[in-house]
Amino acid sequence: MHWPVVCENREGGGAAARGRGERSMPPPFRIAVLGAQGVGKTAIVQRFLHDDYSEAPAPATSRARRVHLSAAVLNGHVHDLQITDYPAITSFPCSSLQEWTDTCCRGIRSAHVYILVYDICCFDSFEYVKTMRQQILETRVVGTGDTPILIVGNKRDLQWGRVIPRHNVSDLVRKNWKCGYMECSAKYNWHVLLLFGEAMRSVVCARCKHAHATIRFQRALRNERCALM
């Protein structure tokens, strides 16, 4: 199935494009990617932006956030993307002051969509996602009550080592948490493009004020309807 999302890497190119006359483009979609150490956040981002994958894990001491500027076409419209790959933060900042004091958390409270990644073979990484989601709901910026949260199980290629049955996680996330859920494999580039397509679509859906939040998530994640937006 063809998904109408095409990534064009534009590291640092957003301002230049606007300087060439593209002044009517909306603000960039701010996508925050979060998860515990070793779940494959950076691998997913690198696979999406550069179609590249490395077996080497990110240094455990790395505390820097990585901001990537890119662009994508969604249903015939070009959107700037700002994808921020955050380190494994200990807690979601509860105030703007805390957010800007801790340099690795800057910009996290104003994201348009949160992608929370866990390793399907690591129970603790799912507990991290569970805690982070709850903290986001309790502390994010006022007025962003409809900010989408997508729960993503990475390393689908290792599903023989899965610690929680997929349907159990899916039911919990979709029915109880009212979040989107999907699985991917950064190693084999499986559902990575789909993931960022759904992230963009969920932002668009969240802005449709006439629809109930639960319906918007279902509409965004229903495969046969994504291309109609």
C-alpha positions as CSV (number, residue, x, y, z in Angstrom):
1,M,0.0,0.0,0.0
2,H,1.3,3.5,-0.9
3,W,1.3,6.0,1.9
4,P,1.3,9.6,0.7
5,V,4.2,10.7,2.9
6,V,7.5,11.5,1.3
7,C,10.4,12.6,3.4
8,E,13.0,15.1,2.1
9,N,15.9,15.7,4.4
10,R,16.4,19.4,5.0
11,E,18.8,19.7,7.9
12,G,18.8,23.4,8.6
13,G,17.1,24.2,5.3
14,G,13.7,25.5,6.5
15,A,14.8,29.1,6.7
16,A,16.4,29.0,3.3
17,A,13.3,27.6,1.7
18,R,11.2,30.3,3.2
19,G,13.7,32.8,1.9
20,R,12.9,31.6,-1.6
21,G,9.3,32.7,-1.3
22,E,7.6,29.8,0.5
23,R,6.0,32.1,3.0
24,S,2.6,30.5,3.0
25,M,3.7,27.2,4.5
26,P,2.3,26.5,8.0
27,P,4.6,26.3,11.0
28,P,6.6,23.0,11.2
29,F,5.1,19.9,12.8
30,R,7.0,19.5,16.0
31,I,7.5,15.8,16.7
32,A,9.0,14.7,20.0
33,V,10.5,11.2,20.1
34,L,10.8,9.8,23.7
35,G,11.8,6.5,25.3
36,A,14.1,4.6,27.6
37,Q,17.8,4.0,26.8
38,G,18.3,1.4,24.1
39,V,14.8,1.1,22.7
40,G,15.9,2.4,19.3
41,K,14.6,6.0,19.2
42,T,17.6,7.3,17.2
43,A,17.6,4.3,14.9
44,I,13.9,5.0,14.0
45,V,14.7,8.7,13.3
46,Q,17.8,7.9,11.3
47,R,15.9,5.3,9.3
48,F,13.1,7.7,8.5
49,L,15.4,10.7,7.6
50,H,18.3,8.9,5.9
51,D,17.1,5.3,5.3
52,D,20.2,4.3,7.3
53,Y,20.6,1.8,10.2
54,S,23.5,1.1,12.5
55,E,23.8,-1.8,14.9
56,A,26.0,0.4,17.2
57,P,24.0,1.5,20.2
58,A,24.0,5.2,21.2
59,P,26.4,6.0,24.0
60,A,24.8,5.4,27.4
61,T,26.3,8.8,28.6
62,S,24.7,10.8,25.8
63,R,22.4,13.4,27.2
64,A,22.0,15.7,24.2
65,R,18.8,16.1,22.3
66,R,19.0,16.0,18.6
67,V,16.9,18.3,16.5
68,H,16.3,17.4,12.8
69,L,14.7,19.7,10.3
70,S,13.1,18.0,7.3
71,A,10.0,18.2,5.1
72,A,7.3,15.8,4.0
73,V,4.4,15.7,1.6
74,L,1.1,14.6,3.1
75,N,-1.9,14.3,0.7
76,G,-0.4,16.9,-1.7
77,H,0.7,19.4,0.9
78,V,4.3,20.1,1.9
79,H,4.9,20.3,5.6
80,D,8.1,21.3,7.4
81,L,9.0,18.8,10.2
82,Q,11.0,19.4,13.3
83,I,11.8,16.0,14.8
84,T,13.5,16.1,18.2
85,D,15.2,12.9,19.4
86,Y,15.3,13.3,23.2
87,P,17.6,11.3,25.5
88,A,16.1,9.0,28.2
89,I,14.9,11.8,30.5
90,T,14.1,10.9,34.1
91,S,10.9,12.8,34.2
92,F,8.8,15.1,32.0
93,P,9.4,18.8,33.0
94,C,6.5,20.0,35.0
95,S,7.0,23.7,34.2
96,S,8.5,25.9,31.5
97,L,11.3,26.9,33.9
98,Q,12.3,23.3,34.5
99,E,12.1,22.7,30.7
100,W,14.5,25.4,29.8
101,T,16.8,24.9,32.8
102,D,17.5,21.3,31.6
103,T,18.9,21.7,28.1
104,C,18.1,18.2,27.1
105,C,14.3,18.9,27.6
106,R,14.0,22.2,25.7
107,G,11.0,22.4,23.5
108,I,9.5,19.2,24.8
109,R,6.4,20.8,26.3
110,S,5.3,22.5,23.1
111,A,5.5,19.4,20.8
112,H,2.5,18.9,18.5
113,V,2.7,15.1,18.8
114,Y,4.6,12.7,21.1
115,I,6.0,9.4,19.9
116,L,6.7,7.2,22.9
117,V,8.9,4.2,21.9
118,Y,9.5,1.0,23.9
119,D,11.3,-2.2,23.1
120,I,8.8,-5.1,22.8
121,C,11.4,-7.4,24.4
122,C,11.9,-5.2,27.5
123,F,9.2,-4.8,30.1
124,D,10.9,-1.9,31.9
125,S,10.9,0.1,28.7
126,F,7.1,-0.2,28.5
127,E,6.9,0.9,32.1
128,Y,8.9,3.9,31.2
129,V,6.5,4.8,28.4
130,K,3.6,4.3,30.8
131,T,5.1,6.7,33.3
132,M,6.0,9.2,30.7
133,R,2.6,9.3,29.2
134,Q,1.0,9.9,32.6
135,Q,3.4,12.7,33.3
136,I,2.7,14.3,29.9
137,L,-1.0,14.3,30.6
138,E,-0.4,15.9,34.0
139,T,2.1,18.6,33.1
140,R,2.1,19.6,29.5
141,V,1.3,23.1,28.3
142,V,-2.2,24.4,29.1
143,G,-4.3,24.4,26.0
144,T,-2.8,21.3,24.4
145,G,-5.3,18.8,25.8
146,D,-5.7,17.2,22.4
147,T,-2.0,16.8,21.8
148,P,-1.7,13.3,20.2
149,I,0.4,10.6,21.8
150,L,1.5,7.6,19.8
151,I,2.8,4.5,21.5
152,V,5.3,2.6,19.4
153,G,6.7,-0.9,20.0
154,N,10.1,-1.1,18.2
155,K,12.2,-4.2,17.4
156,R,9.3,-6.1,15.8
157,D,12.0,-8.2,14.1
158,L,12.7,-9.7,17.6
159,Q,9.1,-10.6,18.3
160,W,10.0,-14.1,19.4
161,G,11.4,-12.4,22.6
162,R,8.3,-10.3,23.2
163,V,7.5,-9.9,26.9
164,I,3.9,-8.6,26.6
165,P,1.4,-10.0,24.1
166,R,0.7,-7.5,21.4
167,H,-3.1,-7.6,21.7
168,N,-2.8,-6.8,25.5
169,V,-0.7,-3.7,24.8
170,S,-2.9,-2.7,21.9
171,D,-6.1,-3.0,23.9
172,L,-4.6,-1.1,26.8
173,V,-3.3,1.8,24.7
174,R,-6.2,2.2,22.4
175,K,-9.1,1.5,24.7
176,N,-7.9,2.8,28.1
177,W,-5.3,5.3,27.2
178,K,-7.1,6.6,24.0
179,C,-3.7,6.8,22.2
180,G,-2.6,5.5,18.9
181,Y,-0.6,2.2,18.9
182,M,1.7,0.5,16.3
183,E,4.8,-1.5,16.0
184,C,7.8,-1.1,13.8
185,S,11.3,-2.4,13.1
186,A,14.0,0.2,12.5
187,K,16.4,-2.6,11.5
188,Y,14.3,-3.8,8.6
189,N,12.6,-0.4,7.9
190,W,9.2,-1.9,8.6
191,H,6.4,0.6,9.3
192,V,8.9,3.4,10.0
193,L,7.5,5.6,7.2
194,L,4.0,4.7,8.3
195,L,4.8,5.8,11.8
196,F,5.7,9.3,10.9
197,G,2.8,9.5,8.4
198,E,0.5,8.6,11.3
199,A,2.2,11.2,13.5
200,M,1.5,13.9,10.9
201,R,-2.1,12.7,10.3
202,S,-2.8,12.7,14.1
203,V,-1.7,16.3,14.3
204,V,-4.0,17.3,11.5
205,C,-6.9,15.3,13.1
206,A,-6.3,16.9,16.5
207,R,-6.9,20.2,14.9
208,C,-10.4,19.1,13.7
209,K,-12.3,20.6,16.5
210,H,-15.6,19.3,15.3
211,A,-14.7,15.7,16.0
212,H,-14.4,13.9,19.4
213,A,-10.8,13.1,20.4
214,T,-11.4,9.4,20.4
215,I,-12.9,9.5,16.9
216,R,-10.1,11.6,15.6
217,F,-7.5,9.0,16.8
218,Q,-9.5,6.2,15.2
219,R,-9.8,8.1,12.0
220,A,-6.1,8.9,11.9
221,L,-5.1,5.3,12.5
222,R,-7.5,3.6,10.2
223,N,-5.5,2.5,7.2
224,E,-8.1,2.8,4.5
225,R,-9.0,6.4,5.4
226,C,-5.6,8.0,5.9
227,A,-5.2,9.0,2.2
228,L,-8.6,10.8,2.2
229,M,-7.6,13.7,4.6
